[in-house]
Amino acid sequence: MKRAIAKTNDFITNKAIAIKSATSNNRGEGYIDTAIKILISVVLGALLLAGLYMLFGDVVMPTLNERITDMFNYAG
């Protein structure tokens, strides 16, 4: 009987150690970390794209149209 109790006690102790090591393990990258990285990338990309659209719409395109008109203005 003592041998069965000792064997059960060892089994429970080993399982408790395995569970503790699994729950305290912080080696892997979690889903939350990955989701936050993707969200930050998407937001920064959208801001960059909006800035480029604003720059091209207000600054580059009118100047480009003016220069092309001046280049092909044969009247003088």
C-alpha positions in Angstrom: 0.0 0.0 0.0 2.8 2.4 0.8 4.4 1.7 -2.5 1.2 2.6 -4.4 0.8 5.8 -2.4 4.5 6.7 -3.1 4.0 6.0 -6.8 0.9 8.1 -6.9 2.6 10.9 -5.0 5.5 10.9 -7.5 3.1 10.9 -10.4 1.2 13.9 -9.0 4.5 15.8 -8.2 5.8 15.2 -11.7 2.6 16.5 -13.3 2.6 19.5 -11.0 6.1 20.4 -12.0 5.2 20.0 -15.7 2.2 22.2 -15.3 4.2 24.9 -13.5 6.9 24.9 -16.1 4.4 25.1 -18.9 2.5 28.0 -17.3 5.7 30.0 -16.4 7.1 29.5 -19.9 7.4 32.9 -21.7 9.6 31.8 -24.7 7.0 32.0 -27.4 5.3 35.0 -29.0 1.7 35.4 -28.1 -1.2 36.1 -30.3 -1.8 39.5 -28.7 1.7 40.7 -29.4 1.3 39.7 -33.1 -2.1 41.4 -33.4 -0.7 44.6 -31.9 2.3 44.6 -34.3 0.0 44.1 -37.3 -2.4 46.8 -36.1 0.4 49.3 -35.6 1.8 48.4 -39.1 -1.6 48.9 -40.7 -2.2 52.3 -39.0 1.2 53.6 -39.9 0.8 52.4 -43.5 -2.5 54.2 -43.7 -1.1 57.4 -42.3 1.8 57.3 -44.7 -0.5 56.6 -47.7 -2.8 59.4 -46.7 0.2 61.8 -46.4 1.4 60.8 -49.8 -2.0 61.3 -51.4 -2.2 64.7 -49.8 1.3 65.7 -50.9 0.7 64.5 -54.5 -2.8 66.1 -54.7 -1.9 69.5 -53.4 1.8 70.0 -54.2 3.1 67.8 -56.9 0.2 67.5 -59.4 -0.5 71.2 -59.8 3.2 72.0 -60.2 3.5 69.1 -62.7 0.5 70.3 -64.7 1.9 73.9 -64.8 5.3 72.7 -66.0 3.9 70.5 -68.7 1.7 73.4 -69.9 4.6 75.7 -69.9 6.7 73.2 -71.9 4.2 72.7 -74.6 3.0 76.4 -74.8 4.0 77.2 -78.4 2.4 80.7 -78.3 5.2 82.1 -76.2 
